[in-house]
């Protein structure tokens, strides 16, 4: 590995000696003032970051390139306050919320297809994007369900005028291969662009002695197309298409036998929109979005070729939306929209094709007073055919103390609707023997098991249950945005989320085989609170340093009360005796680190034209299991120890920035944890090459 | 605009960061556990086996088979007489608790309830609140871990004490310790694999019986 490293390093040095000393061009200097950046996610209108009363950060495509990253999970892993979590895929944890509470958008439209609530982040390529916008705190007032922790919006590239084409590749450990090609053509009126990507990996095993892969080999393809036409200065029409297909070779052991087969996944979306400016004050946008997501898996025993398991999952999402922006006065902008949504799902684990219909409306007023105070007030009302309607208000204000300090305050309501699984799942684990039923069909499924004589005791009569409702939260964010010096930017944000009606599983009956029947209930209340701080300092035109920390407490209200009242007990692992759980021992919700930190440095060496980037990410210890049966995390051996990941990248641009050579090492220290962190394969070394052409 | 990073700014910045860190950390005070020296004998039962099965027989004593031709097996439950301090069989008229998988049932007039506390420190049985109803379901005397590691495990909840009024009106307290043969270490790597765990429905527990009929369980 180190020989390879040295070789690439030499190659870069050698190539740099070939070219004459390059002048530091505009694109080479590090970040300009990031607060001047215009973003769309926080208000659904274009607005400068420094004018927003809501915590938002952006990651530019240049930063992603500098770090040698190709997929969404890689870049989110290094953001202050975000943590990756593995649960049926790799998702993101924000402000202490599980992956299912962060809405992921591409150009403002939701990416569908979650497994147990997790949207696999590596599905999204970074090669054709302009930037990522990350809004923390609930945005249900604009986006509805799922935006309870926040929103991550991936903004794809808008091509510049002329003809452009490019190709970029990255190859490395585990035969990880990422190849992209793109082309675009743009005139005053017409814009056309296309993009294709292939991402594959030979998989890896964290426990080679098992004979099985921890992560299976796969090959994924992404193809996107965008076209836009400007009829006049007033009217624009755009359409974008996205196709993604992934094929995976699964192989694992079941009861001392080996099973294997293929898992396929396909998603497709089409997104046409039309924007019309009626006047300086009035702009309307009509958008339509249709997305489908399908998975198929067929697994057979290798010895007898008998089928072991065959499943499919088919999801459809259709939405029409109309939004109007009205600038009443230069200091007051009102944005309002209405939409209608139709969702379907058909799967092995559901009895029939299920569908949801919902309609919604939202309104938001954005008012600037005395050039210093900005107030955003708004709300969204969602009506649904299966569960209770939901109103999600938001009030946010920012006050500019002076040129250097701005105070931000917001209070908002977030919600997450029960998903198809929680309503309609009909699943019995063939190996362990337990069953899980969604709320809606619980009664008839339980009756069926009773008729078959499989139930030994009904613990809760389903007819006494009240219907399953949305999970909802009140969230408060207070922060300071600081720009105390020309080259220094810092953000501090303190948050508190009170979540109610959290849906979790509980047993409703016991079976004659000793296992249980589970269903979903609005059961728990939890809270998350903490704060984050992030700082970026441009020491010179070529050297930038930065860092961030997050402190987090995420607790279950009932558990925490029990601990506070001294009613939570633990079994001492040494003596086997029962002892009281101390407040300091209570670890809160699973998978939440109390402390996270990162530091980054980026350096541009002007003489050789080499750019270096080095980042350190620390994740403090977090709870993963319960071995003493009290249902909470409290013993030392119920935690995963804290760990550090160090990633580095080095690259050089040649021939007037048309060719670039890059060398990346992720997880330089080679940290792995085969028991609890399956998504960390150890040290990864990549070499990359890209070429851009324009006419 | 060219501003310098003044000392005042640095102080403000530092102040805000320190304030925000401090405001989030809370002090905690924990009470120690007062230990009581027991006067009654604490007995331990290891591996009371409720995992055995027998072949189901028809009226003439022949094995009953299912559609595949396999013999139909029925479980043999474990029954325990606490006053006598021994395992008995299902035909006995002195059993207090029937261990039926995760369900505990009470027979021959025995009644029970679950209370919270530390077993050794729990010294007086309540006079009311007993019931003959079965104890079943996650959250009663055990937690089912579901998809939390160790997955699909039945773990007795520490601090749950089963107070029993036996069939012959004696008070007893019982602490369930394990649902698996050999009372295995639940934090061990081997216990994680639910396919290869030691036999379930094999109970380890401690108990104290007050033979004089009083509620004193010290």
Boltz contact constraints between the chains, C-beta under 6 A:
constraints:
  - contact:
      token1: [A, 432]
      token2: [B, 152]
      max_distance: 6.0
  - contact:
      token1: [A, 457]
      token2: [B, 136]
      max_distance: 6.0
  - contact:
      token1: [A, 459]
      token2: [B, 137]
      max_distance: 6.0
  - contact:
      token1: [A, 480]
      token2: [B, 16]
      max_distance: 6.0
  - contact:
      token1: [A, 484]
      token2: [B, 5]
      max_distance: 6.0
  - contact:
      token1: [A, 484]
      token2: [B, 9]
      max_distance: 6.0
  - contact:
      token1: [A, 485]
      token2: [B, 3]
      max_distance: 6.0
  - contact:
      token1: [A, 485]
      token2: [B, 5]
      max_distance: 6.0
  - contact:
      token1: [A, 486]
      token2: [B, 2]
      max_distance: 6.0
  - contact:
      token1: [A, 486]
      token2: [B, 3]
      max_distance: 6.0
  - contact:
      token1: [A, 488]
      token2: [B, 5]
      max_distance: 6.0
  - contact:
      token1: [A, 492]
      token2: [B, 16]
      max_distance: 6.0
  - contact:
      token1: [A, 492]
      token2: [B, 20]
      max_distance: 6.0
  - contact:
      token1: [A, 494]
      token2: [B, 20]
      max_distance: 6.0
  - contact:
      token1: [A, 507]
      token2: [B, 137]
      max_distance: 6.0
  - contact:
      token1: [A, 507]
      token2: [B, 138]
      max_distance: 6.0
  - contact:
      token1: [A, 510]
      token2: [B, 136]
      max_distance: 6.0
  - contact:
      token1: [A, 514]
      token2: [B, 101]
      max_distance: 6.0
  - contact:
      token1: [A, 531]
      token2: [B, 20]
      max_distance: 6.0
  - contact:
      token1: [A, 531]
      token2: [B, 24]
      max_distance: 6.0
  - contact:
      token1: [A, 533]
      token2: [B, 17]
      max_distance: 6.0
  - contact:
      token1: [A, 551]
      token2: [B, 24]
      max_distance: 6.0
  - contact:
      token1: [A, 567]
      token2: [B, 116]
      max_distance: 6.0
  - contact:
      token1: [A, 569]
      token2: [B, 158]
      max_distance: 6.0
  - contact:
      token1: [A, 569]
      token2: [B, 159]
      max_distance: 6.0
  - contact:
      token1: [A, 570]
      token2: [B, 158]
      max_distance: 6.0
  - contact:
      token1: [A, 571]
      token2: [B, 158]
      max_distance: 6.0
  - contact:
      token1: [A, 578]
      token2: [B, 118]
      max_distance: 6.0
  - contact:
      token1: [A, 578]
      token2: [B, 119]
      max_distance: 6.0
  - contact:
      token1: [A, 578]
      token2: [B, 158]
      max_distance: 6.0
  - contact:
      token1: [A, 578]
      token2: [B, 159]
      max_distance: 6.0
  - contact:
      token1: [A, 579]
      token2: [B, 33]
      max_distance: 6.0
  - contact:
      token1: [A, 580]
      token2: [B, 33]
      max_distance: 6.0
  - contact:
      token1: [A, 582]
      token2: [B, 30]
      max_distance: 6.0
  - contact:
      token1: [A, 583]
      token2: [B, 28]
      max_distance: 6.0
  - contact:
      token1: [A, 584]
      token2: [B, 28]
      max_distance: 6.0
  - contact:
      token1: [A, 625]
      token2: [B, 149]
      max_distance: 6.0
  - contact:
      token1: [A, 626]
      token2: [B, 148]
      max_distance: 6.0
  - contact:
      token1: [A, 627]
      token2: [B, 186]
      max_distance: 6.0
  - contact:
      token1: [A, 627]
      token2: [B, 187]
      max_distance: 6.0
  - contact:
      token1: [A, 628]
      token2: [B, 158]
      max_distance: 6.0
  - contact:
      token1: [A, 629]
      token2: [B, 143]
      max_distance: 6.0
  - contact:
      token1: [A, 629]
      token2: [B, 155]
      max_distance: 6.0
  - contact:
      token1: [A, 629]
      token2: [B, 156]
      max_distance: 6.0
  - contact:
      token1: [A, 629]
      token2: [B, 157]
      max_distance: 6.0
  - contact:
      token1: [A, 630]
      token2: [B, 157]
      max_distance: 6.0
  - contact:
      token1: [A, 630]
      token2: [B, 158]
      max_distance: 6.0
  - contact:
      token1: [A, 631]
      token2: [B, 143]
      max_distance: 6.0
  - contact:
      token1: [A, 637]
      token2: [B, 187]
      max_distance: 6.0
